[in-house]
Amino acid sequence: MENKLDAVFSALADPTRRRILTMLLEDDMAVTDVAEPFEMSLAAISKHLAILTRAGLISQEKRGRVKWCKLEPDALREASVWMQGFGQFEPVNLDAFERFLQAELGIGAEAEGDQ
């Protein structure tokens, strides 16, 4: 799993590749259409697509004489699960925390009475 995660995060580290993934959210695209908005050669775009393909984030297939790219959304699942491990803390409910402090420590009650 480590190598796969490394490949996914490495692929996502580049803004061009992230932009390509965003474009592919809409629909499958021909390689030439993917390359169109970028100011770089088709060979450079092909290298980005190869990195995304090796990471499993996209797939490429030949349809006739045209190579098409397709987003593989499940490839982000492992990375997403890994990242969620850092966000498993419950959000703090400040009102409930204040009530707890008032009940346990007797603070805040005076301030409420002063208002």
DSSP file (Angstrom, degrees, kcal/mol; ACC not computed):
  #  RESIDUE AA STRUCTURE BP1 BP2  ACC     N-H-->O    O-->H-N    N-H-->O    O-->H-N    TCO  KAPPA ALPHA  PHI   PSI    X-CA   Y-CA   Z-CA
    1    1 A M     >        0   0    0      0, 0.0     4,-2.8     0, 0.0     5,-0.2   0.000 360.0 360.0 360.0 -35.7    0.0    0.0    0.0
    2    2 A E  H  >  +     0   0    0      1,-0.2     4,-2.9     2,-0.2     5,-0.2   0.926 360.0  48.2 -56.7 -48.3    2.9    2.4    0.8
    3    3 A N  H  > S+     0   0    0      1,-0.2     4,-2.2     2,-0.2    -1,-0.2   0.889 112.4  48.9 -62.2 -38.9    4.2    2.3   -2.8
    4    4 A K  H  > S+     0   0    0      2,-0.2     4,-2.4     1,-0.2    -1,-0.2   0.929 112.6  47.2 -66.8 -44.4    0.7    2.9   -4.2
    5    5 A L  H  X S+     0   0    0     -4,-2.8     4,-2.9     1,-0.2     5,-0.3   0.908 110.7  53.1 -62.2 -41.1    0.1    5.8   -1.8
    6    6 A D  H  X S+     0   0    0     -4,-2.9     4,-2.4    -5,-0.2    -1,-0.2   0.918 110.0  47.9 -59.6 -43.2    3.5    7.3   -2.7
    7    7 A A  H  X S+     0   0    0     -4,-2.2     4,-2.2     2,-0.2    -1,-0.2   0.900 112.9  48.3 -65.6 -40.7    2.7    7.1   -6.4
    8    8 A V  H  X S+     0   0    0     -4,-2.4     4,-2.4     2,-0.2    -2,-0.2   0.951 115.0  43.5 -65.3 -49.4   -0.7    8.8   -5.9
    9    9 A F  H  X S+     0   0    0     -4,-2.9     4,-1.0     1,-0.2    -2,-0.2   0.871 113.1  52.3 -67.2 -34.8    0.7   11.6   -3.7
   10   10 A S  H  < S+     0   0    0     -4,-2.4     3,-0.4    -5,-0.3     4,-0.4   0.915 111.2  47.3 -64.2 -42.4    3.6   12.1   -6.1
   11   11 A A  H >< S+     0   0    0     -4,-2.2     3,-1.0     1,-0.2    -2,-0.2   0.893 112.1  49.9 -64.9 -39.6    1.2   12.4   -9.0
   12   12 A L  H 3< S+     0   0    0     -4,-2.4    -1,-0.2     1,-0.2    -2,-0.2   0.637  92.8  77.9 -74.9 -13.7   -1.0   14.8   -7.1
   13   13 A A  T 3< S+     0   0    0     -4,-1.0    -1,-0.2    -3,-0.4    -2,-0.2   0.716  80.1  79.0 -69.1 -19.9    1.9   17.0   -6.1
   14   14 A D  S <> S-     0   0    0     -3,-1.0     4,-2.1    -4,-0.4     5,-0.2  -0.783  71.8-147.5 -96.3 128.7    2.1   18.6   -9.6
   15   15 A P  H  > S+     0   0    0      0, 0.0     4,-2.2     0, 0.0     5,-0.2   0.828  98.4  56.5 -63.5 -31.9   -0.5   21.3  -10.4
   16   16 A T  H  > S+     0   0    0      2,-0.2     4,-2.2     1,-0.2     5,-0.1   0.929 108.7  46.4 -64.5 -43.5   -0.7   20.3  -14.1
   17   17 A R  H  > S+     0   0    0      2,-0.2     4,-2.3     1,-0.2    -1,-0.2   0.879 111.0  51.9 -68.2 -36.6   -1.7   16.8  -13.1
   18   18 A R  H  X S+     0   0    0     -4,-2.1     4,-2.1     2,-0.2    -1,-0.2   0.912 109.9  50.0 -63.8 -39.7   -4.2   18.0  -10.6
   19   19 A R  H  X S+     0   0    0     -4,-2.2     4,-2.3     2,-0.2    -2,-0.2   0.893 108.3  52.6 -65.3 -38.9   -5.7   20.3  -13.4
   20   20 A I  H  X S+     0   0    0     -4,-2.2     4,-2.2     2,-0.2    -1,-0.2   0.930 108.7  50.3 -61.2 -44.6   -5.8   17.3  -15.7
   21   21 A L  H  X S+     0   0    0     -4,-2.3     4,-0.7     1,-0.2    -2,-0.2   0.904 109.2  51.6 -60.7 -40.5   -7.7   15.3  -13.1
   22   22 A T  H >X S+     0   0    0     -4,-2.1     3,-0.9     1,-0.2     4,-0.5   0.907 108.9  50.7 -62.6 -41.2  -10.2   18.1  -12.7
   23   23 A M  H >X S+     0   0    0     -4,-2.3     3,-1.1     1,-0.2     4,-0.7   0.890 107.2  54.1 -62.6 -38.7  -10.7   18.3  -16.4
   24   24 A L  H 3< S+     0   0    0     -4,-2.2    47,-0.5     1,-0.2    -1,-0.2   0.593  88.8  77.8 -76.5  -9.0  -11.4   14.5  -16.5
   25   25 A L  H << S+     0   0    0     -3,-0.9    -1,-0.2    -4,-0.7    -2,-0.2   0.856  93.9  52.7 -61.8 -33.2  -14.1   14.9  -13.8
   26   26 A E  H << S-     0   0    0     -3,-1.1     2,-0.3    -4,-0.5    -2,-0.2   0.943 126.7 -50.3 -68.0 -50.0  -16.4   16.2  -16.6
   27   27 A D     <  -     0   0    0     -4,-0.7    -1,-0.3    42,-0.0    42,-0.1  -0.973  69.5 -61.0-174.5 168.5  -15.9   13.3  -19.1
   28   28 A D        -     0   0    0     -2,-0.3     2,-0.4    -3,-0.1    42,-0.2  -0.364  56.4-160.9 -60.7 149.0  -13.4   11.1  -20.8
   29   29 A M  E     -A   69   0A   0     40,-2.0    40,-3.3    -2,-0.0     2,-0.1  -0.989  20.3-114.3-139.0 146.7  -11.1   13.1  -23.1
   30   30 A A  E >>  -A   68   0A   0     -2,-0.4     4,-2.2    38,-0.3     3,-0.5  -0.492  36.0-115.3 -70.6 149.1   -8.8   12.5  -26.0
   31   31 A V  H 3> S+     0   0    0     36,-2.5     4,-2.2     1,-0.3     5,-0.2   0.884 117.3  54.5 -55.3 -40.9   -5.2   13.2  -25.2
   32   32 A T  H 3> S+     0   0    0     35,-0.3     4,-1.2     1,-0.2    -1,-0.3   0.860 108.2  49.2 -64.1 -34.1   -5.1   16.1  -27.7
   33   33 A D  H <4 S+     0   0    0     -3,-0.5    -1,-0.2     2,-0.2    -2,-0.2   0.863 109.1  52.3 -71.6 -36.0   -8.1   17.7  -25.9
   34   34 A V  H  < S+     0   0    0     -4,-2.2     4,-0.2     1,-0.2    -2,-0.2   0.907 111.6  47.5 -62.5 -41.1   -6.4   17.3  -22.6
   35   35 A A  H >< S+     0   0    0     -4,-2.2     3,-1.7    -5,-0.2     5,-0.3   0.759  90.7  86.1 -72.4 -25.7   -3.3   19.0  -24.0
   36   36 A E  T 3< S+     0   0    0     -4,-1.2    -1,-0.2     1,-0.3    -2,-0.1   0.836  87.7  45.3 -50.6 -49.3   -5.2   21.9  -25.6
   37   37 A P  T 3  S+     0   0    0      0, 0.0     2,-0.3     0, 0.0    -1,-0.3   0.608 100.0  86.0 -75.7  -7.0   -5.4   24.3  -22.6
   38   38 A F  S <  S-     0   0    0     -3,-1.7     2,-1.2    -4,-0.2     7,-0.1  -0.695  74.2-136.8 -98.0 144.7   -1.7   23.8  -21.6
   39   39 A E  S    S+     0   0    0     -2,-0.3     2,-0.3     2,-0.0    -3,-0.1  -0.511  74.5  89.8 -94.0  65.0    1.2   25.7  -23.0
   40   40 A M  S    S-     0   0    0     -2,-1.2    -2,-0.1    -5,-0.3     5,-0.0  -0.959  81.9 -82.8-151.2 166.4    3.4   22.7  -23.4
   41   41 A S     >  -     0   0    0     -2,-0.3     4,-2.1     1,-0.1     5,-0.2  -0.212  35.1-115.6 -71.0 161.0    4.2   20.1  -25.9
   42   42 A L  H  > S+     0   0    0      1,-0.2     4,-2.5     2,-0.2     5,-0.1   0.854 118.4  57.6 -62.5 -34.6    2.1   17.0  -26.5
   43   43 A A  H  > S+     0   0    0      2,-0.2     4,-1.7     1,-0.2    -1,-0.2   0.897 105.5  49.2 -63.4 -40.3    5.1   15.0  -25.4
   44   44 A A  H  > S+     0   0    0      2,-0.2     4,-1.8     1,-0.2    -2,-0.2   0.912 111.9  48.2 -66.0 -42.2    5.2   16.8  -22.0
   45   45 A I  H  X S+     0   0    0     -4,-2.1     4,-2.7     1,-0.2    -2,-0.2   0.909 107.8  56.0 -63.3 -40.7    1.4   16.2  -21.5
   46   46 A S  H  X S+     0   0    0     -4,-2.5     4,-2.2     1,-0.2    -1,-0.2   0.867 105.0  52.5 -60.0 -36.4    2.0   12.6  -22.4
   47   47 A K  H  X S+     0   0    0     -4,-1.7     4,-1.9     2,-0.2    -1,-0.2   0.917 109.7  48.3 -65.6 -42.3    4.6   12.3  -19.6
   48   48 A H  H  X S+     0   0    0     -4,-1.8     4,-2.3     1,-0.2    -2,-0.2   0.919 111.8  50.0 -61.5 -42.9    2.1   13.8  -17.1
   49   49 A L  H  X S+     0   0    0     -4,-2.7     4,-2.3     1,-0.2    -1,-0.2   0.869 107.6  54.1 -64.9 -36.0   -0.6   11.3  -18.3
   50   50 A A  H  X S+     0   0    0     -4,-2.2     4,-2.7     2,-0.2    -1,-0.2   0.899 108.6  48.9 -65.0 -39.7    1.9    8.4  -17.9
   51   51 A I  H  X S+     0   0    0     -4,-1.9     4,-1.8     2,-0.2    -2,-0.2   0.921 112.2  48.0 -65.1 -43.9    2.5    9.4  -14.3
   52   52 A L  H  <>S+     0   0    0     -4,-2.3     5,-2.0     1,-0.2     6,-1.1   0.871 112.8  49.5 -63.4 -36.8   -1.2    9.6  -13.6
   53   53 A T  H ><5S+     0   0    0     -4,-2.3     3,-1.3     4,-0.2    -2,-0.2   0.922 109.1  50.6 -68.5 -45.0   -1.7    6.2  -15.3
   54   54 A R  H 3<5S+     0   0    0     -4,-2.7    -1,-0.2     1,-0.3    -2,-0.2   0.848 109.1  52.5 -61.9 -33.1    1.1    4.6  -13.3
   55   55 A A  T 3<5S-     0   0    0     -4,-1.8    -1,-0.3    -5,-0.2    -2,-0.2   0.592 114.6-121.0 -77.1  -9.8   -0.5    6.0  -10.1
   56   56 A G  T < 5S+     0   0    0     -3,-1.3    19,-0.3    -4,-0.4    -3,-0.2   0.560  80.4 120.6  82.2   8.4   -3.8    4.4  -11.2
   57   57 A L  S   <S+     0   0    0     -5,-2.0    15,-3.0    -6,-0.2     2,-0.3   0.775  79.5  16.1 -78.2 -26.1   -5.6    7.8  -11.2
   58   58 A I  E     -B   71   0A   0     -6,-1.1     2,-0.3    13,-0.3    13,-0.2  -0.930  67.0-144.9-136.4 164.0   -6.5    7.6  -14.9
   59   59 A S  E     -B   70   0A   0     11,-2.5    11,-2.7    -2,-0.3     2,-0.4  -0.932  12.0-152.4-123.2 155.2   -6.7    4.9  -17.5
   60   60 A Q  E     +B   69   0A   0     -2,-0.3     2,-0.4     9,-0.2     9,-0.2  -0.981  15.2 175.0-127.5 139.5   -5.9    5.3  -21.2
   61   61 A E  E     -B   68   0A   0      7,-2.1     7,-3.4    -2,-0.4     2,-0.5  -0.997  29.5-121.6-143.4 149.6   -7.3    3.4  -24.1
   62   62 A K  E     -B   67   0A   0     -2,-0.4     2,-0.6     5,-0.2     5,-0.2  -0.786  22.7-175.1 -92.0 126.2   -7.0    3.6  -27.8
   63   63 A R  E >   -B   66   0A   0      3,-3.4     3,-1.8    -2,-0.5     2,-0.5  -0.922  68.6 -48.9-120.9 102.4  -10.3    4.0  -29.7
   64   64 A G  T 3  S-     0   0    0     -2,-0.6    -2,-0.0     1,-0.3     0, 0.0  -0.606 122.2 -24.5  69.4-123.9   -9.5    3.8  -33.3
   65   65 A R  T 3  S+     0   0    0     -2,-0.5     2,-0.4    -3,-0.1    -1,-0.3   0.366 123.1  88.7-100.6   4.1   -6.6    6.2  -33.9
   66   66 A V  E <   - B   0  63A   0     -3,-1.8    -3,-3.4   -35,-0.0     2,-0.5  -0.867  67.4-141.9-110.3 134.6   -7.3    8.3  -30.8
   67   67 A K  E     - B   0  62A   0     -2,-0.4   -36,-2.5    -5,-0.2     2,-0.3  -0.832  22.7-159.8 -93.8 127.2   -6.0    7.7  -27.3
   68   68 A W  E     -AB  30  61A   0     -7,-3.4    -7,-2.1    -2,-0.5     2,-0.4  -0.798   6.6-147.0-110.0 148.9   -8.6    8.5  -24.6
   69   69 A C  E     -AB  29  60A   0    -40,-3.3   -40,-2.0    -2,-0.3     2,-0.4  -0.923  13.5-172.1-114.7 139.3   -8.1    9.3  -20.9
   70   70 A K  E     - B   0  59A   0    -11,-2.7   -11,-2.5    -2,-0.4     2,-0.2  -0.998  25.1-119.2-133.9 134.3  -10.6    8.3  -18.3
   71   71 A L  E     - B   0  58A   0    -47,-0.5   -13,-0.3    -2,-0.4     3,-0.1  -0.479  16.2-155.1 -68.5 137.8  -10.6    9.3  -14.6
   72   72 A E    >   -     0   0    0    -15,-3.0     3,-1.9    -2,-0.2     4,-0.3  -0.793  14.1-179.4-113.8  84.7  -10.4    6.3  -12.2
   73   73 A P  G >  S+     0   0    0      0, 0.0     3,-1.4     0, 0.0     4,-0.3   0.768  74.0  66.2 -62.5 -27.1  -12.0    7.8   -9.0
   74   74 A D  G >  S+     0   0    0      1,-0.3     3,-1.4     2,-0.2     4,-0.5   0.734  85.5  73.9 -66.5 -19.5  -11.6    4.7   -7.0
   75   75 A A  G <  S+     0   0    0     -3,-1.9     4,-0.5     1,-0.3    -1,-0.3   0.766  93.0  54.0 -65.5 -23.3   -7.8    5.1   -7.1
   76   76 A L  G <> S+     0   0    0     -3,-1.4     4,-2.8    -4,-0.3    -1,-0.3   0.557  85.1  88.1 -85.0  -7.8   -8.1    8.0   -4.6
   77   77 A R  H <> S+     0   0    0     -3,-1.4     4,-2.8    -4,-0.3     5,-0.2   0.926  88.3  45.6 -59.4 -48.9  -10.0    5.8   -2.1
   78   78 A E  H  > S+     0   0    0     -4,-0.5     4,-2.4    -3,-0.3    -1,-0.2   0.908 115.1  48.0 -62.9 -41.0   -6.9    4.5   -0.3
   79   79 A A  H  > S+     0   0    0     -4,-0.5     4,-2.5     2,-0.2    -1,-0.2   0.903 112.3  49.9 -65.0 -39.9   -5.4    8.0   -0.2
   80   80 A S  H  X S+     0   0    0     -4,-2.8     4,-2.4     2,-0.2    -2,-0.2   0.920 110.7  48.6 -64.5 -44.2   -8.6    9.4    1.1
   81   81 A V  H  X S+     0   0    0     -4,-2.8     4,-0.9     2,-0.2    -2,-0.2   0.911 111.8  50.3 -61.8 -42.5   -8.9    6.7    3.8
   82   82 A W  H >< S+     0   0    0     -4,-2.4     3,-0.6     1,-0.2     4,-0.3   0.923 112.6  46.3 -61.8 -44.4   -5.3    7.4    4.8
   83   83 A M  H >< S+     0   0    0     -4,-2.5     3,-1.9     1,-0.2     4,-0.2   0.850 103.8  62.0 -68.3 -34.5   -5.9   11.2    5.0
   84   84 A Q  H >< S+     0   0    0     -4,-2.4     3,-1.7     1,-0.3    -1,-0.2   0.769  88.0  73.3 -63.7 -23.7   -9.2   10.7    7.0
   85   85 A G  T << S+     0   0    0     -4,-0.9     3,-0.4    -3,-0.6    -1,-0.3   0.744  96.1  51.0 -60.2 -22.0   -7.1    9.1    9.7
   86   86 A F  T <  S+     0   0    0     -3,-1.9    -1,-0.3    -4,-0.3    -2,-0.2   0.492 109.1  50.8 -92.5  -4.2   -5.9   12.6   10.5
   87   87 A G  S <  S+     0   0    0     -3,-1.7    -1,-0.2    -4,-0.2    -2,-0.2   0.064  71.2 109.2-120.2  25.3   -9.3   14.0   10.7
   88   88 A Q        +     0   0    0     -3,-0.4     2,-0.3    -4,-0.1    -1,-0.1   0.356  46.9 114.0 -86.5   7.5  -11.1   11.7   13.1
   89   89 A F  S    S-     0   0    0     -3,-0.2     3,-0.1     1,-0.1    -3,-0.0  -0.621  72.2-117.3 -81.2 136.1  -11.3   14.1   15.9
   90   90 A E        -     0   0    0     -2,-0.3     2,-0.1     1,-0.1    -1,-0.1  -0.450  33.1-107.8 -67.9 139.5  -14.7   15.2   16.9
   91   91 A P        -     0   0    0      0, 0.0     2,-0.4     0, 0.0    -1,-0.1  -0.428  38.4-107.8 -66.2 145.7  -15.4   18.9   16.4
   92   92 A V        -     0   0    0     -2,-0.1     2,-1.0    -3,-0.1     3,-0.1  -0.619  20.5-147.2 -79.0 126.6  -15.6   20.8   19.7
   93   93 A N     >  -     0   0    0     -2,-0.4     4,-2.4     1,-0.2     5,-0.2  -0.827  12.5-166.2 -91.2 102.3  -19.1   21.9   20.6
   94   94 A L  H  > S+     0   0    0     -2,-1.0     4,-2.5     1,-0.2    -1,-0.2   0.844  83.3  53.7 -63.9 -35.4  -18.2   25.1   22.4
   95   95 A D  H  > S+     0   0    0      2,-0.2     4,-2.3     1,-0.2    -1,-0.2   0.932 111.6  45.1 -64.1 -44.5  -21.7   25.5   24.0
   96   96 A A  H  > S+     0   0    0      2,-0.2     4,-2.3     1,-0.2    -2,-0.2   0.884 112.6  52.0 -66.1 -37.6  -21.6   22.0   25.4
   97   97 A F  H  X S+     0   0    0     -4,-2.4     4,-2.5     2,-0.2    -2,-0.2   0.903 109.1  49.9 -64.7 -40.7  -18.0   22.6   26.6
   98   98 A E  H  X S+     0   0    0     -4,-2.5     4,-2.5     2,-0.2    -2,-0.2   0.918 110.8  49.3 -63.6 -43.6  -19.1   25.8   28.4
   99   99 A R  H  X S+     0   0    0     -4,-2.3     4,-2.6     2,-0.2    -2,-0.2   0.898 110.4  51.7 -61.9 -40.2  -22.0   24.0   30.1
  100  100 A F  H  X S+     0   0    0     -4,-2.3     4,-3.0     2,-0.2     5,-0.3   0.938 110.4  47.7 -60.5 -47.7  -19.6   21.3   31.2
  101  101 A L  H  X>S+     0   0    0     -4,-2.5     4,-2.8     1,-0.2     6,-0.9   0.904 111.9  50.4 -61.9 -40.8  -17.2   23.8   32.7
  102  102 A Q  H  X5S+     0   0    0     -4,-2.5     4,-1.3     4,-0.2    -1,-0.2   0.930 115.2  42.8 -62.3 -44.4  -20.1   25.6   34.5
  103  103 A A  H  <5S+     0   0    0     -4,-2.6    -2,-0.2    -5,-0.2    -1,-0.2   0.917 122.8  36.6 -69.4 -42.9  -21.4   22.3   35.9
  104  104 A E  H  <5S+     0   0    0     -4,-3.0    -2,-0.2    -5,-0.2    -3,-0.2   0.867 133.8  20.6 -79.8 -37.9  -18.0   20.9   36.9
  105  105 A L  H  <5S-     0   0    0     -4,-2.8    -3,-0.2    -5,-0.3    -2,-0.2   0.505  93.1-124.8-114.3  -6.3  -16.1   24.1   38.0
  106  106 A G     << +     0   0    0     -4,-1.3     4,-0.3    -5,-0.6     2,-0.3   0.778  62.0 141.5  67.6  25.6  -18.9   26.5   38.8
  107  107 A I        +     0   0    0     -6,-0.9    -1,-0.2     1,-0.2    -2,-0.1  -0.695  53.4  25.4-100.0 155.2  -17.5   29.1   36.4
  108  108 A G  S  > S+     0   0    0     -2,-0.3     4,-2.0    -3,-0.1     5,-0.2   0.079  91.2  97.4  88.3 -25.1  -19.4   31.3   34.1
  109  109 A A  H  > S+     0   0    0      1,-0.2     4,-1.9     2,-0.2     5,-0.1   0.903  84.9  49.4 -64.0 -40.0  -22.6   31.3   36.3
  110  110 A E  H  > S+     0   0    0     -4,-0.3     4,-1.6     1,-0.2    -1,-0.2   0.917 109.1  52.4 -63.4 -42.3  -21.6   34.6   37.9
  111  111 A A  H  > S+     0   0    0      1,-0.2     4,-0.6     2,-0.2    -1,-0.2   0.879 108.9  50.2 -63.1 -37.0  -21.0   36.2   34.5
  112  112 A E  H >< S+     0   0    0     -4,-2.0     3,-0.8     1,-0.2    -1,-0.2   0.895 109.1  51.5 -67.1 -38.8  -24.4   35.1   33.3
  113  113 A G  H 3< S+     0   0    0     -4,-1.9    -1,-0.2     1,-0.2    -2,-0.2   0.778 103.8  59.3 -68.2 -26.9  -26.1   36.5   36.4
  114  114 A D  H 3<        0   0    0     -4,-1.6    -1,-0.2     1,-0.2    -2,-0.2   0.691 360.0 360.0 -74.3 -19.1  -24.3   39.9   35.8
  115  115 A Q    <<        0   0    0     -3,-0.8    -1,-0.2    -4,-0.6    -2,-0.1   0.484 360.0 360.0 -78.8 360.0  -25.8   40.4   32.4
